[in-house]
Amino acid sequence: MRACYNSDMSLAIKIDLDIQGGTPCFTGTRGQVQSLFNSLACGRSLDYFLQQFLSVKHEQAIEVLE
């Protein structure tokens, strides 16, 4: 049986043991949420992050940041 969790607070994040070993990812992608925070912490813009992770939608990133 596969463990899968989608937070009620955010449909933009999915935790699935079969995807990146259960690391929180943007729903429908293999892009890790932590990558967004790491990118912003390094002073990069949201647009830069989205150019690097083309499968992540702008709306998903905004939802996670809110």
Secondary structure, 3 states (H helix, E strand, C coil): CCCEEECCCCCCEEEECCCHHHCCEECCCCCEHHHHHHHHHCCCCHHHHHHHCCCCCHHHHHHHHC
